[in-house]
Amino acid sequence: MLGLLGSLLLASAPAWGQDPTWLVLLKGASQLGFYTPQGKLVASVPVGQHPHEMALSADGRYLYTTDNGTMRIEQAGTGGNTVSIVDLVAREKTGEISLGHFRRPHGIDLDHQTGLLAVSTELPDQLIIIDAGKRAILQTWPTQGKTSHMVKWGPGARWAFVSNSNSANVSAIERSTGRVVLIPAGPRPEGSVLSADGKRLFVVNREGASITVIDTEHQKAVGRMTTGRGPVRIAVTPDGKQLVYALMHENKIEFADPQTLRVTGQVGLPAGPLVSLTVSADGRYAFASAQERDTVFVVSIPERKLVQQFQTAAGAGPDPALAVRLRNK
């Protein structure tokens, strides 16, 4: 099964090489781990302290990590203030972007057309807009929310949508002006994903057991669906037909129809709590990590079953994972 899995995983980047690589952000170890499809660690790159999220460049060459500096948003402290840049081909950190007095960066999203990075910070609650190519901050805008967490660009990077964990809302922020529209959500909004056509944003409410649906053009909530307990991160399959999200409080991966807003299935996992969820570029596999158990799970989406799991080093604290194909040096 492992050989089949390794041959079928597609890339989140151009198909430059023969063998897929699993990139796992190791929050506890403050590293980016490079793993084989069999779960063997082949390289690691130090980044900033306790990174939380990552974004891949449009060409798949670089990875950007938010160096939060704390393990959980509930922890006190000033945390870090950098975005690390990792060259995935050279397998080394090639630079970092200082965020100055904006600290505890958490969410990150890269718009491939404009090359703009959106980064959310918790101290203070801010949206930072960065030119990824020039590695320079262009704009900073207050979110007007509390504990700004995850961020997602809307179509064309005209608006950024920031989930505010402790104010139960989402900040829609106009990039050019900083104008903010506060959109009500459920308790503890966290991860989000755009629909295939970009017209809707699905935001999971971790303590509300629900998903809020936002109209990205008009910046308003237009729907809501009930989920299992603790939805924390969410993705959509490339065909746009399935929502896939991790349930932190149930140790399950759940599936839903984005059109009918109905749950269509679940896959139970042997350990948790789950903290992340990503989907491979071909839509065949979902990756979820149990940070406290140092375990990464791989679920077949068509079969809706667990097909693999592997351990990271003790205390490494895996969070998001990606499947990519890397070109040779």
VEXDRENPA-954977 format. One record per residue (C-alpha): residue number from 0; residue in three letters; x negated, y, z negated. Coordinates in nm, 3 decimals, m for minus. Layout:
N
[r NUM; 'Ala'; [X; Y; Z]],
...
// end
This chain:
329
[r 0; 'Met'; [0.000; 0.000; 0.000]],
[r 1; 'Leu'; [m0.282; 0.241; m0.078]],
[r 2; 'Gly'; [m0.438; 0.197; 0.266]],
[r 3; 'Leu'; [m0.104; 0.266; 0.432]],
[r 4; 'Leu'; [m0.050; 0.570; 0.215]],
[r 5; 'Gly'; [m0.393; 0.704; 0.300]],
[r 6; 'Ser'; [m0.333; 0.667; 0.671]],
[r 7; 'Leu'; [0.007; 0.830; 0.669]],
[r 8; 'Leu'; [m0.049; 1.139; 0.456]],
[r 9; 'Leu'; [m0.046; 1.443; 0.679]],
[r 10; 'Ala'; [m0.218; 1.771; 0.621]],
[r 11; 'Ser'; [m0.108; 2.102; 0.485]],
[r 12; 'Ala'; [m0.374; 2.240; 0.721]],
[r 13; 'Pro'; [m0.494; 2.167; 1.078]],
[r 14; 'Ala'; [m0.604; 1.805; 1.134]],
[r 15; 'Trp'; [m0.979; 1.870; 1.134]],
[r 16; 'Gly'; [m1.101; 1.539; 0.998]],
[r 17; 'Gln'; [m1.014; 1.173; 0.984]],
[r 18; 'Asp'; [m0.957; 1.116; 0.614]],
[r 19; 'Pro'; [m0.703; 1.303; 0.404]],
[r 20; 'Thr'; [m0.822; 1.469; 0.087]],
[r 21; 'Trp'; [m0.613; 1.531; m0.219]],
[r 22; 'Leu'; [m0.677; 1.865; m0.382]],
[r 23; 'Val'; [m0.572; 1.874; m0.746]],
[r 24; 'Leu'; [m0.596; 2.190; m0.953]],
[r 25; 'Leu'; [m0.728; 2.077; m1.291]],
[r 26; 'Lys'; [m0.595; 2.335; m1.533]],
[r 27; 'Gly'; [m0.756; 2.190; m1.844]],
[r 28; 'Ala'; [m1.098; 2.141; m1.685]],
[r 29; 'Ser'; [m1.089; 2.476; m1.498]],
[r 30; 'Gln'; [m1.181; 2.304; m1.173]],
[r 31; 'Leu'; [m1.050; 2.213; m0.831]],
[r 32; 'Gly'; [m1.077; 1.837; m0.784]],
[r 33; 'Phe'; [m1.128; 1.661; m0.449]],
[r 34; 'Tyr'; [m0.981; 1.309; m0.453]],
[r 35; 'Thr'; [m0.952; 1.022; m0.207]],
[r 36; 'Pro'; [m0.604; 0.878; m0.129]],
[r 37; 'Gln'; [m0.695; 0.601; m0.373]],
[r 38; 'Gly'; [m0.734; 0.855; m0.652]],
[r 39; 'Lys'; [m1.115; 0.857; m0.674]],
[r 40; 'Leu'; [m1.275; 1.190; m0.764]],
[r 41; 'Val'; [m1.543; 1.272; m0.506]],
[r 42; 'Ala'; [m1.618; 1.636; m0.589]],
[r 43; 'Ser'; [m1.512; 1.917; m0.818]],
[r 44; 'Val'; [m1.557; 2.292; m0.798]],
[r 45; 'Pro'; [m1.548; 2.518; m1.105]],
[r 46; 'Val'; [m1.304; 2.809; m1.080]],
[r 47; 'Gly'; [m1.183; 3.059; m1.338]],
[r 48; 'Gln'; [m1.059; 2.948; m1.677]],
[r 49; 'His'; [m0.731; 2.753; m1.682]],
[r 50; 'Pro'; [m0.608; 2.810; m1.325]],
[r 51; 'His'; [m0.234; 2.769; m1.278]],
[r 52; 'Glu'; [m0.143; 2.784; m0.908]],
[r 53; 'Met'; [m0.313; 2.776; m0.570]],
[r 54; 'Ala'; [m0.255; 2.884; m0.210]],
[r 55; 'Leu'; [m0.415; 2.758; 0.111]],
[r 56; 'Ser'; [m0.543; 2.993; 0.382]],
[r 57; 'Ala'; [m0.374; 2.984; 0.721]],
[r 58; 'Asp'; [m0.669; 2.802; 0.880]],
[r 59; 'Gly'; [m0.703; 2.561; 0.589]],
[r 60; 'Arg'; [m1.063; 2.664; 0.518]],
[r 61; 'Tyr'; [m1.012; 2.844; 0.186]],
[r 62; 'Leu'; [m0.814; 2.792; m0.130]],
[r 63; 'Tyr'; [m0.714; 3.070; m0.371]],
[r 64; 'Thr'; [m0.648; 2.998; m0.739]],
[r 65; 'Thr'; [m0.491; 3.215; m1.009]],
[r 66; 'Asp'; [m0.723; 3.207; m1.309]],
[r 67; 'Asn'; [m0.471; 3.263; m1.585]],
[r 68; 'Gly'; [m0.705; 3.197; m1.877]],
[r 69; 'Thr'; [m0.444; 3.020; m2.092]],
[r 70; 'Met'; [m0.291; 2.675; m2.066]],
[r 71; 'Arg'; [0.072; 2.787; m2.113]],
[r 72; 'Ile'; [0.262; 3.111; m2.082]],
[r 73; 'Glu'; [0.381; 3.071; m2.440]],
[r 74; 'Gln'; [0.023; 3.105; m2.568]],
[r 75; 'Ala'; [m0.100; 3.443; m2.689]],
[r 76; 'Gly'; [m0.413; 3.606; m2.553]],
[r 77; 'Thr'; [m0.536; 3.839; m2.283]],
[r 78; 'Gly'; [m0.634; 3.553; m2.053]],
[r 79; 'Gly'; [m0.822; 3.596; m1.726]],
[r 80; 'Asn'; [m0.805; 3.850; m1.446]],
[r 81; 'Thr'; [m0.940; 3.685; m1.131]],
[r 82; 'Val'; [m0.838; 3.495; m0.821]],
[r 83; 'Ser'; [m1.106; 3.239; m0.729]],
[r 84; 'Ile'; [m1.188; 3.161; m0.365]],
[r 85; 'Val'; [m1.302; 2.807; m0.281]],
[r 86; 'Asp'; [m1.454; 2.708; 0.054]],
[r 87; 'Leu'; [m1.299; 2.365; 0.106]],
[r 88; 'Val'; [m1.550; 2.259; 0.369]],
[r 89; 'Ala'; [m1.858; 2.355; 0.168]],
[r 90; 'Arg'; [m1.685; 2.246; m0.154]],
[r 91; 'Glu'; [m1.802; 2.550; m0.344]],
[r 92; 'Lys'; [m1.664; 2.868; m0.493]],
[r 93; 'Thr'; [m1.755; 3.149; m0.258]],
[r 94; 'Gly'; [m1.616; 3.447; m0.443]],
[r 95; 'Glu'; [m1.345; 3.590; m0.658]],
[r 96; 'Ile'; [m1.109; 3.884; m0.651]],
[r 97; 'Ser'; [m1.099; 4.093; m0.965]],
[r 98; 'Leu'; [m0.755; 4.209; m1.073]],
[r 99; 'Gly'; [m0.898; 4.469; m1.310]],
[r 100; 'His'; [m0.670; 4.543; m1.604]],
[r 101; 'Phe'; [m0.394; 4.319; m1.466]],
[r 102; 'Arg'; [m0.437; 3.997; m1.658]],
[r 103; 'Arg'; [m0.301; 3.644; m1.680]],
[r 104; 'Pro'; [m0.233; 3.590; m1.307]],
[r 105; 'His'; [0.010; 3.305; m1.252]],
[r 106; 'Gly'; [0.205; 3.273; m0.927]],
[r 107; 'Ile'; [0.046; 3.307; m0.583]],
[r 108; 'Asp'; [0.171; 3.292; m0.225]],
[r 109; 'Leu'; [0.000; 3.365; 0.107]],
[r 110; 'Asp'; [0.186; 3.499; 0.408]],
[r 111; 'His'; [0.011; 3.341; 0.706]],
[r 112; 'Gln'; [0.116; 3.607; 0.956]],
[r 113; 'Thr'; [m0.005; 3.911; 0.765]],
[r 114; 'Gly'; [m0.281; 3.747; 0.561]],
[r 115; 'Leu'; [m0.138; 3.903; 0.246]],
[r 116; 'Leu'; [m0.159; 3.733; m0.090]],
[r 117; 'Ala'; [0.114; 3.798; m0.346]],
[r 118; 'Val'; [0.002; 3.739; m0.704]],
[r 119; 'Ser'; [0.215; 3.779; m1.017]],
[r 120; 'Thr'; [0.062; 3.868; m1.352]],
[r 121; 'Glu'; [0.201; 3.835; m1.704]],
[r 122; 'Leu'; [0.002; 4.110; m1.877]],
[r 123; 'Pro'; [0.149; 4.344; m1.771]],
[r 124; 'Asp'; [0.434; 4.205; m1.560]],
[r 125; 'Gln'; [0.317; 4.301; m1.216]],
[r 126; 'Leu'; [0.310; 4.209; m0.849]],
[r 127; 'Ile'; [m0.038; 4.239; m0.695]],
[r 128; 'Ile'; [m0.067; 4.253; m0.314]],
[r 129; 'Ile'; [m0.407; 4.151; m0.178]],
[r 130; 'Asp'; [m0.562; 4.152; 0.167]],
[r 131; 'Ala'; [m0.703; 3.799; 0.167]],
[r 132; 'Gly'; [m0.948; 3.868; 0.449]],
[r 133; 'Lys'; [m1.096; 4.179; 0.291]],
[r 134; 'Arg'; [m1.055; 4.039; m0.061]],
[r 135; 'Ala'; [m0.914; 4.373; m0.168]],
[r 136; 'Ile'; [m0.610; 4.484; m0.367]],
[r 137; 'Leu'; [m0.376; 4.694; m0.154]],
[r 138; 'Gln'; [m0.086; 4.764; m0.389]],
[r 139; 'Thr'; [0.038; 4.692; m0.739]],
[r 140; 'Trp'; [0.404; 4.713; m0.835]],
[r 141; 'Pro'; [0.579; 4.661; m1.173]],
[r 142; 'Thr'; [0.826; 4.373; m1.161]],
[r 143; 'Gln'; [1.059; 4.524; m1.426]],
[r 144; 'Gly'; [1.102; 4.169; m1.560]],
[r 145; 'Lys'; [0.964; 3.984; m1.860]],
[r 146; 'Thr'; [0.689; 3.723; m1.825]],
[r 147; 'Ser'; [0.658; 3.729; m1.448]],
[r 148; 'His'; [0.581; 3.377; m1.341]],
[r 149; 'Met'; [0.603; 3.238; m0.985]],
[r 150; 'Val'; [0.613; 3.443; m0.664]],
[r 151; 'Lys'; [0.729; 3.375; m0.308]],
[r 152; 'Trp'; [0.710; 3.593; 0.001]],
[r 153; 'Gly'; [1.030; 3.646; 0.196]],
[r 154; 'Pro'; [1.035; 3.645; 0.579]],
[r 155; 'Gly'; [0.774; 3.876; 0.730]],
[r 156; 'Ala'; [0.635; 3.961; 0.385]],
[r 157; 'Arg'; [0.877; 4.253; 0.363]],
[r 158; 'Trp'; [0.996; 4.143; 0.020]],
[r 159; 'Ala'; [0.832; 3.939; m0.254]],
[r 160; 'Phe'; [1.046; 3.744; m0.502]],
[r 161; 'Val'; [0.908; 3.704; m0.855]],
[r 162; 'Ser'; [1.077; 3.480; m1.112]],
[r 163; 'Asn'; [1.074; 3.630; m1.462]],
[r 164; 'Ser'; [1.074; 3.350; m1.717]],
[r 165; 'Asn'; [1.183; 3.546; m2.023]],
[r 166; 'Ser'; [1.441; 3.779; m1.869]],
[r 167; 'Ala'; [1.642; 3.521; m1.671]],
[r 168; 'Asn'; [1.615; 3.711; m1.345]],
[r 169; 'Val'; [1.423; 3.738; m1.020]],
[r 170; 'Ser'; [1.257; 4.060; m0.906]],
[r 171; 'Ala'; [1.296; 4.127; m0.534]],
[r 172; 'Ile'; [1.019; 4.379; m0.462]],
[r 173; 'Glu'; [0.994; 4.569; m0.137]],
[r 174; 'Arg'; [0.628; 4.555; m0.031]],
[r 175; 'Ser'; [0.606; 4.898; 0.129]],
[r 176; 'Thr'; [0.774; 5.098; m0.147]],
[r 177; 'Gly'; [0.772; 4.890; m0.466]],
[r 178; 'Arg'; [1.150; 4.919; m0.492]],
[r 179; 'Val'; [1.284; 4.650; m0.723]],
[r 180; 'Val'; [1.617; 4.472; m0.711]],
[r 181; 'Leu'; [1.675; 4.258; m1.021]],
[r 182; 'Ile'; [1.873; 3.945; m0.933]],
[r 183; 'Pro'; [2.037; 3.749; m1.218]],
[r 184; 'Ala'; [1.928; 3.385; m1.242]],
[r 185; 'Gly'; [1.957; 3.114; m1.507]],
[r 186; 'Pro'; [1.753; 3.063; m1.826]],
[r 187; 'Arg'; [1.378; 3.034; m1.761]],
[r 188; 'Pro'; [1.355; 3.073; m1.381]],
[r 189; 'Glu'; [1.030; 2.930; m1.246]],
[r 190; 'Gly'; [0.944; 2.776; m0.907]],
[r 191; 'Ser'; [1.108; 2.876; m0.581]],
[r 192; 'Val'; [1.112; 2.781; m0.213]],
[r 193; 'Leu'; [1.246; 2.934; 0.108]],
[r 194; 'Ser'; [1.496; 2.754; 0.328]],
[r 195; 'Ala'; [1.366; 2.646; 0.669]],
[r 196; 'Asp'; [1.512; 2.958; 0.833]],
[r 197; 'Gly'; [1.392; 3.189; 0.555]],
[r 198; 'Lys'; [1.741; 3.322; 0.487]],
[r 199; 'Arg'; [1.776; 3.170; 0.142]],
[r 200; 'Leu'; [1.550; 3.132; m0.159]],
[r 201; 'Phe'; [1.611; 2.846; m0.401]],
[r 202; 'Val'; [1.496; 2.922; m0.757]],
[r 203; 'Val'; [1.490; 2.651; m1.024]],
[r 204; 'Asn'; [1.603; 2.750; m1.373]],
[r 205; 'Arg'; [1.408; 2.527; m1.612]],
[r 206; 'Glu'; [1.625; 2.571; m1.920]],
[r 207; 'Gly'; [1.945; 2.624; m1.724]],
[r 208; 'Ala'; [1.947; 2.286; m1.545]],
[r 209; 'Ser'; [2.035; 2.471; m1.226]],
[r 210; 'Ile'; [1.919; 2.628; m0.901]],
[r 211; 'Thr'; [2.004; 2.987; m0.809]],
[r 212; 'Val'; [2.042; 3.054; m0.436]],
[r 213; 'Ile'; [1.933; 3.401; m0.320]],
[r 214; 'Asp'; [2.012; 3.575; 0.009]],
[r 215; 'Thr'; [1.668; 3.706; 0.110]],
[r 216; 'Glu'; [1.802; 3.966; 0.352]],
[r 217; 'His'; [2.041; 4.129; 0.107]],
[r 218; 'Gln'; [1.851; 4.045; m0.214]],
[r 219; 'Lys'; [2.141; 3.898; m0.405]],
[r 220; 'Ala'; [2.247; 3.567; m0.558]],
[r 221; 'Val'; [2.496; 3.385; m0.338]],
[r 222; 'Gly'; [2.517; 3.039; m0.493]],
[r 223; 'Arg'; [2.431; 2.807; m0.777]],
[r 224; 'Met'; [2.404; 2.431; m0.819]],
[r 225; 'Thr'; [2.370; 2.206; m1.122]],
[r 226; 'Thr'; [2.061; 1.986; m1.151]],
[r 227; 'Gly'; [1.908; 1.742; m1.395]],
[r 228; 'Arg'; [1.736; 1.879; m1.704]],
[r 229; 'Gly'; [1.426; 2.092; m1.670]],
[r 230; 'Pro'; [1.379; 2.173; m1.300]],
[r 231; 'Val'; [1.036; 2.334; m1.292]],
[r 232; 'Arg'; [0.893; 2.334; m0.937]],
[r 233; 'Ile'; [1.067; 2.292; m0.602]],
[r 234; 'Ala'; [0.986; 2.228; m0.236]],
[r 235; 'Val'; [1.179; 2.170; 0.086]],
[r 236; 'Thr'; [1.107; 1.905; 0.348]],
[r 237; 'Pro'; [0.977; 2.041; 0.681]],
[r 238; 'Asp'; [1.306; 1.962; 0.857]],
[r 239; 'Gly'; [1.485; 2.178; 0.602]],
[r 240; 'Lys'; [1.727; 1.899; 0.511]],
[r 241; 'Gln'; [1.617; 1.812; 0.157]],
[r 242; 'Leu'; [1.529; 2.003; m0.155]],
[r 243; 'Val'; [1.282; 1.814; m0.374]],
[r 244; 'Tyr'; [1.208; 1.924; m0.729]],
[r 245; 'Ala'; [1.053; 1.798; m1.053]],
[r 246; 'Leu'; [1.257; 1.759; m1.371]],
[r 247; 'Met'; [1.030; 1.839; m1.663]],
[r 248; 'His'; [1.270; 1.718; m1.932]],
[r 249; 'Glu'; [1.368; 1.393; m1.761]],
[r 250; 'Asn'; [1.040; 1.281; m1.598]],
[r 251; 'Lys'; [1.216; 1.248; m1.263]],
[r 252; 'Ile'; [1.196; 1.377; m0.908]],
[r 253; 'Glu'; [1.537; 1.489; m0.787]],
[r 254; 'Phe'; [1.670; 1.543; m0.434]],
[r 255; 'Ala'; [1.949; 1.776; m0.317]],
[r 256; 'Asp'; [2.116; 1.888; 0.003]],
[r 257; 'Pro'; [2.043; 2.261; 0.058]],
[r 258; 'Gln'; [2.363; 2.306; 0.257]],
[r 259; 'Thr'; [2.616; 2.141; 0.024]],
[r 260; 'Leu'; [2.416; 2.215; m0.294]],
[r 261; 'Arg'; [2.475; 1.863; m0.417]],
[r 262; 'Val'; [2.229; 1.623; m0.580]],
[r 263; 'Thr'; [2.162; 1.326; m0.352]],
[r 264; 'Gly'; [1.925; 1.110; m0.557]],
[r 265; 'Gln'; [1.653; 1.072; m0.819]],
[r 266; 'Val'; [1.327; 0.884; m0.874]],
[r 267; 'Gly'; [1.224; 0.811; m1.231]],
[r 268; 'Leu'; [0.855; 0.834; m1.323]],
[r 269; 'Pro'; [0.681; 0.648; m1.606]],
[r 270; 'Ala'; [0.533; 0.951; m1.782]],
[r 271; 'Gly'; [0.573; 1.322; m1.827]],
[r 272; 'Pro'; [0.650; 1.600; m1.878]],
[r 273; 'Leu'; [0.614; 1.696; m1.513]],
[r 274; 'Val'; [0.469; 2.039; m1.439]],
[r 275; 'Ser'; [0.436; 2.054; m1.059]],
[r 276; 'Leu'; [0.589; 1.947; m0.727]],
[r 277; 'Thr'; [0.459; 1.975; m0.372]],
[r 278; 'Val'; [0.557; 1.802; m0.048]],
[r 279; 'Ser'; [0.317; 1.682; 0.225]],
[r 280; 'Ala'; [0.335; 1.860; 0.558]],
[r 281; 'Asp'; [0.506; 1.565; 0.725]],
[r 282; 'Gly'; [0.774; 1.550; 0.455]],
[r 283; 'Arg'; [0.694; 1.190; 0.364]],
[r 284; 'Tyr'; [0.547; 1.233; 0.018]],
[r 285; 'Ala'; [0.603; 1.437; m0.294]],
[r 286; 'Phe'; [0.323; 1.500; m0.545]],
[r 287; 'Ala'; [0.394; 1.567; m0.912]],
[r 288; 'Ser'; [0.161; 1.590; m1.210]],
[r 289; 'Ala'; [0.204; 1.508; m1.576]],
[r 290; 'Gln'; [m0.050; 1.749; m1.720]],
[r 291; 'Glu'; [m0.045; 1.614; m2.074]],
[r 292; 'Arg'; [m0.095; 1.256; m1.948]],
[r 293; 'Asp'; [m0.367; 1.348; m1.696]],
[r 294; 'Thr'; [m0.170; 1.168; m1.426]],
[r 295; 'Val'; [m0.075; 1.249; m1.066]],
[r 296; 'Phe'; [0.225; 1.070; m0.908]],
[r 297; 'Val'; [0.300; 1.015; m0.540]],
[r 298; 'Val'; [0.662; 0.952; m0.438]],
[r 299; 'Ser'; [0.782; 0.838; m0.096]],
[r 300; 'Ile'; [1.060; 1.074; 0.007]],
[r 301; 'Pro'; [1.222; 0.849; 0.273]],
[r 302; 'Glu'; [1.213; 0.546; 0.041]],
[r 303; 'Arg'; [1.274; 0.748; m0.274]],
[r 304; 'Lys'; [1.037; 0.548; m0.484]],
[r 305; 'Leu'; [0.704; 0.585; m0.664]],
[r 306; 'Val'; [0.427; 0.450; m0.440]],
[r 307; 'Gln'; [0.115; 0.551; m0.632]],
[r 308; 'Gln'; [m0.022; 0.712; m0.944]],
[r 309; 'Phe'; [m0.376; 0.789; m1.055]],
[r 310; 'Gln'; [m0.555; 0.927; m1.359]],
[r 311; 'Thr'; [m0.775; 1.231; m1.375]],
[r 312; 'Ala'; [m1.040; 1.267; m1.643]],
[r 313; 'Ala'; [m0.913; 1.294; m1.998]],
[r 314; 'Gly'; [m0.818; 1.653; m2.075]],
[r 315; 'Ala'; [m0.844; 1.762; m1.709]],
[r 316; 'Gly'; [m0.477; 1.867; m1.713]],
[r 317; 'Pro'; [m0.374; 1.825; m1.346]],
[r 318; 'Asp'; [m0.118; 2.074; m1.218]],
[r 319; 'Pro'; [m0.040; 2.135; m0.847]],
[r 320; 'Ala'; [m0.172; 1.891; m0.584]],
[r 321; 'Leu'; [m0.202; 1.917; m0.205]],
[r 322; 'Ala'; [m0.277; 1.668; 0.072]],
[r 323; 'Val'; [m0.507; 1.820; 0.336]],
[r 324; 'Arg'; [m0.738; 1.716; 0.618]],
[r 325; 'Leu'; [m1.075; 1.890; 0.612]],
[r 326; 'Arg'; [m1.313; 1.939; 0.902]],
[r 327; 'Asn'; [m1.678; 1.844; 0.873]],
[r 328; 'Lys'; [m1.939; 2.105; 0.793]],
// end
